[in-house]
């Protein structure tokens, strides 16, 4: 695998992501059926916002050859290959997600070997900025998805992301929030940050059988606390 720089999407990309996150709730085939097990919801304390939203994102980085990077800019970070969340017994290889032809963000395909996916147009986990990993909550055909228990995470729980260069970026969960799909906090999730951050996203809340979609998104916010060899 090659290495991925911490390029940041343009304003158009931010808008596309806001629309695309709605697809996470729909394509999560959140085709839930009566009696299906309910995914955990964050506790009130964990769900409370305890940090301000980051500043609005800037434009994309200059293309190669247009302008040299500052001398103190961090080197590229290797692309992620897997994610492990011990507190909720999750280990998954990571797919690489991009944008669909209509500008919406891709989501991992549903199947019996449900896997999470890294949004590759954002920073790689461990680079400065918010790296984003998405996963399904469940499906009627295959049952609980890779992030079914995401809402059970607590502040301090660790998330480990293994990378192609043999290193592991270790993040600590800051908080877990639930947001209605039509009030998704785009800037808070995808906006620039001064340090290395991670967001894990899935569907949540009640299932609306009329539109075959969950009503909310569950988002775990985490901060890089260390890097070690695999």
N, C-alpha and C positions, 0 to 999 in steps of 0.2 A: 504494500500500500504506500502511497505517497503521503506527504505531510500537508496539512491544511492550515492556512494562515487565519488570523482572527479578523478577516474582512467583515465589515458590517454592511447589511443591506441598505438600499436606498429607501427613501420615504415610500415609494411605490411598493417596495417589498414589505414594509411594515403594514401597509393597508391590506396587502394580499394575505399576510399572516393572520390578521384579525379575522378576515373572512374564512381563511382556511381552518382556523381553530374550530369554527362552527362545524366543519366537516368531521373533526375528530369525534364529536358527539354523535353524528349520524352514521359515519362509516364504522363507528365502534360497534356496529351492528347491534348496537344496543337494541337488538330485537329481543328484548327481555320478555320472558313469559311469566304468567302468573305462578307464584310459588318459587321463582328463582331466588337464590340467595342474595341478600342485599349487601352491597359493598360497604365497608366501614366508612364512617364520616369523621372528619377531623373533630377533635374536642374543641370546645369554645376557646379555651386558652391557646391552643395551637393555631386555631383558625384566625385569631385576632391579628390584624396587621400591626407589626411592631417596628417597622422601618418605613421611611418615606419612599415614594416611588422615585426611581432614578430619573435623571434629566432626559429630555427628549433626545432621540438618536440623531447623530450627524449623518452627513452624506457618505457614500461609499468611499473606500480607500482609493487613492490614485492607481490607475492601471500600471502594469509593469513598464518601466521605461519613461513614464511621464514625470515622475518626481521621486527622488530617492527617499527612503524611509529615514526618520530621525535616527541619529547615532545611538540613542539610548532605547530604541524600540526593542521589545523582547523578540527573540527568535521564534520562528513558527513552532507550533506544538503538534506532535504527532496525532493522527486521527484516532478516534476511539474505536475499539473493537468489541468491548463487552461492558455490561454494567452489573453490579452486584449490590443488593440492598439487604444486608443480613437481618435487619429487624423485621422485615416482612417476607423473608425467605425467597428473595428474587435473585435469580442469576439468568442473564439473557445476553446472547450475542446481539450486536447492534447492526441494524440495517442502516443504510445511508439514504436519507430522505431529501427530496428536492421540492420543486414546485410543479404542479400539474400544468397542463397546457392552458387551463383557464385562469392560472395565477393563484390557485389555492394550494396550500401546503399539502404534500403527500402524507399519508398515514400508512403504517405498516399493514400488509395484507393480513386478513384473518385466516387462521388455520389451526390445526391441532397443536402445532409447535409455535404458538404465538410468541413473537419477539418484539422487543422495543426497537425504536429507530432514532437516530441522531439527525437533527436538521442541519445538513452540511453547509448551508449558506451562512450560518452563524459561526461563532467561535467554536473551536474544538475545546472539549473539557480540559480546563487547566490554563487556557489562554485568558487574557484579560477580556472581560465581557461576559454576557449570559449565554452559556451553552444550553441547548434545549434538547431534551429527550422525550419522545412521545410513546405512549403505549395504550393498548385497549384495556377497558375495564372488564368486559365480558362479551359473550355472544350467545344467542339461543342455541346454536349448533354445538359449540365447543365448551361452553361454560365459562368459568372465571378466566379473565385474561391476565397478561403479565403484570399489569398494574392494578389488579383488583383490590389489593389491600393498601393502596397508596394513601388513602385517607387515614390509616391507622398510624402513620409515622408521627413521631414526636420530635420536638426540638432536641438536638444533640445526636440523633440517630445518624449513622454514617452511610454514605453512598460511595462506592468504589468504582472508578471507571478505568478499565485496562486499556492501554493504548498500543499502537502498532510498533513503537520503539521499545517495548518491554517495560515501560513504566506504568505506575498506577496512580491516578489522581484521586485523592481522598477528600470528600466533601462532608461537611456537617450540616444537617438540616437546621435551618433557622425557624421556619414556620411552614404551616400547610394552610392553604386558603381554599374556599369554595366560592365560585363566581357564576352567576347566571351567564349562559352563552352569549346573550345579547349585551352583556356588560363586561366582556372579557378585558382584563387590564393589560392591553397590548404594550404600552410603554413600560409598565412595571415589570413585565415578563421579558420583553425584547430590547428595552432601552439600554443605552450604554451604561457601564459601571466602571469604577476605578480599579476593581480587583476581579479575580476569577470567580464567577458564579455559575450555578447550575439550576435549571428548572426541569422538574419531572411533571409531565402533564397527562391527564387522562379524563375520562368522562365521570360524572357523578350526579348526585341528587336523585330526584324522582324520574322515573321513566314515563314519558308521555306516549302512550300507545297510539294515539291519534296520528302523531307525526313520526312515530317509530324512532324516537330520539330521547336521550337523557337531557334534562333541563340545564344542567350545570357542567362546569369543568372543575376538577380538583387539581391544584397546583402546589407542588412542594418546592420551596425556595431553599437553596443550600449555598454554602460558601466554601471555597477551597481551604483546607487546613493542613495539607501536606502532600508530598509526592514521594513515592518509594519504588524500589525495583520490584518487579513481579516475582 
